Amino acid sequence: MSDFKQSNMTLRELIGSTPINSNTSLIKGVVCGVRIEDIEDHDMQVLRYMDKLVDELAKGKKMASIIRT
């Protein structure tokens, strides 16, 4: 994280350069009143995927129940 702070990279560039797991699209649900699967902006959708994962893991849920297969 300190490397990111020291770089001139924007958050949008960081998200765009980070490989995303192919199963990420299996994450469904609502974050801040918006359905994740309905978000059209890819970068915002990736951020909401991360929000959802953190929220659900903090509640003690297992990854398998968050990412429905």
C-alpha positions as CSV (number, residue, x, y, z in Angstrom):
1,M,0.0,0.0,0.0
2,S,2.8,2.4,0.7
3,D,4.0,1.8,-2.9
4,F,0.6,2.9,-4.1
5,K,0.7,6.1,-2.0
6,Q,4.1,7.0,-3.3
7,S,3.2,6.4,-6.9
8,N,1.2,8.8,-9.1
9,M,-1.2,6.0,-10.0
10,T,-4.9,6.8,-9.5
11,L,-7.3,4.3,-7.9
12,R,-9.0,3.8,-11.3
13,E,-5.6,2.9,-12.8
14,L,-4.9,0.5,-9.9
15,I,-8.2,-1.3,-10.4
16,G,-7.6,-1.5,-14.1
17,S,-4.2,-3.0,-13.7
18,T,-5.2,-5.6,-11.1
19,P,-6.2,-9.1,-12.3
20,I,-9.8,-9.9,-11.2
21,N,-10.9,-13.4,-10.3
22,S,-13.2,-14.9,-13.0
23,N,-15.7,-15.9,-10.3
24,T,-16.1,-12.3,-9.1
25,S,-19.2,-12.0,-11.2
26,L,-20.9,-14.7,-9.1
27,I,-21.0,-12.2,-6.2
28,K,-24.6,-11.0,-5.9
29,G,-26.3,-8.6,-3.5
30,V,-26.9,-5.0,-2.5
31,V,-24.3,-2.6,-1.3
32,C,-25.3,1.0,-0.4
33,G,-28.8,0.2,-1.8
34,V,-27.5,-0.7,-5.3
35,R,-27.5,-4.2,-6.7
36,I,-23.9,-5.1,-7.6
37,E,-24.8,-7.0,-10.7
38,D,-26.6,-3.9,-12.1
39,I,-23.6,-1.5,-11.8
40,E,-22.5,-0.6,-15.4
41,D,-19.2,1.1,-14.5
42,H,-16.6,-1.7,-14.3
43,D,-14.4,0.1,-11.8
44,M,-17.2,0.9,-9.5
45,Q,-18.5,-2.7,-9.7
46,V,-15.1,-4.0,-8.7
47,L,-15.1,-1.6,-5.7
48,R,-18.5,-2.8,-4.7
49,Y,-17.4,-6.5,-5.0
50,M,-14.6,-5.7,-2.5
51,D,-17.1,-3.9,-0.3
52,K,-19.4,-6.9,-0.3
53,L,-16.7,-9.4,0.4
54,V,-15.3,-7.4,3.3
55,D,-18.8,-6.8,4.8
56,E,-19.8,-10.5,4.5
57,L,-16.4,-11.8,5.8
58,A,-16.7,-9.4,8.8
59,K,-20.1,-11.0,9.6
60,G,-18.4,-14.4,9.7
61,K,-19.7,-15.8,6.5
62,K,-17.6,-18.2,4.5
63,M,-16.3,-17.3,1.0
64,A,-18.3,-20.2,-0.5
65,S,-21.6,-18.7,0.7
66,I,-20.7,-15.2,-0.6
67,I,-19.6,-16.4,-4.1
68,R,-22.5,-18.6,-5.1
69,T,-21.4,-21.3,-7.4
